Amino acid sequence: MQHTTIAVDVAKSVFEIAISHRPGKVSSRHRLTRQRFARFLAEQPPAIVVMEACGMAHHWGRESQARGHLVRLLPPRDVRPYVRGNKTDRSDASGILEANRNEAIRPVPVKSVEQHALAGLHRMRAAWMGTRTARLNTLRGLLRELGVMIPAGARQVVPRVWELVSEAESAVPHALRPVLVEAAREVAELEQRIHEVEVQLEGLAKGSPHVRRLRTVPGVGLLTATAIVAAVGDLKRFPSARHFASSLGLTPRESSSGNVRRLGRITKRGDPYLRMLLIHGARSVLHHAKRSAKPDRLRAWALEREQARGHNKAAVAVANKLARLVWAVSVRENDYRSRPADEAR
């Protein structure tokens, strides 16, 4: 059993290290470069290596595990209260040591290279989607200034731009037309890149039974299922479905005292990208529920929430429900099976 704890404040080039041989006492400190830190991990006997779950922490976590160390990655928001005084690398390392003594703080599992590959595809797709939206909004704004109104919807913009720059008598000045053409071509290139990423994700998903099982849940498609695998990994580390929904920030913020319990808006903790995908999936469930002649139990419940609380609050409530269903099918290793709305509970 490891009796030595090594707290590491990870940075791009300089690593602050605090070593403790007994709880509450820092035995030694080191400030190492990136190359020296790699050698330091190899030279140390098996120990507990503690880091904040931030940039490059998962890489160094895998490197530490390969050298026989036990790795614990702590959420940065849970470490911050233990940092005393000014924020420096030295105080951060000491704070990591103190936070590690709190058993209530749940460590983050070290991600695999495959998870990082999936996450990288999602990040590039999200970045290209943001650039595409910005270009479309710019095109619509420029043409609106010239009195040309384009209906809302991404599919309306590029065909309309090509039509305007092709017409000799259109309201678009000739000096502006080459720029609009280049912007329309850029949008088309971005859409092609996004499509290629989705094809890659589909190829990776075919070899994953976990992703296939998650996609049986209503509102959970290719993007949501692969994003869950990339960001969360094994859902069995959550003791219940509510814990998983809470980790995504889909449970109410509570401010209670005595016999008075106050529940507010959702906490919005955890991964905002994953939460956004689940809420979009919930909107899809609501949309299809309205078009279904005989909705199942989930969709009937979603419609009841919408009638009682409005569309946006219902979408968040359904996203919470989807997160719980995702946990259930993953932990129990069974596909989702819809039930009739009139079936007894």
ZIBELKA-V834040 format. One record per run of one state. SS is the DSSP state (@ for helix, = for strand, . for the rest). FROM is the first residue (numbers start at 1). LEN is the number of residues. Records with the same first field share a line. If there is no record, write none. Layout:
SS=FROM-LEN / FROM-LEN
//
This chain:
.=1-4 / 10-4 / 21-1 / 23-2 / 26-2 / 44-4 / 53-4 / 67-3 / 75-1 / 83-6 / 101-7 / 109-4 / 146-8 / 167-7 / 207-2 / 215-7 / 232-3 / 238-3 / 248-4 / 255-2 / 258-2 / 261-2 / 267-5 / 292-4 / 310-1 / 333-7 / 341-5
==5-5 / 14-7 / 22-1 / 25-1 / 28-6 / 48-5 / 70-5 / 108-1 / 252-3 / 257-1 / 260-1 / 263-4 / 296-1 / 340-1
@=34-10 / 57-10 / 76-7 / 89-12 / 113-33 / 154-13 / 174-33 / 209-6 / 222-10 / 235-3 / 241-7 / 272-20 / 297-13 / 311-22
//
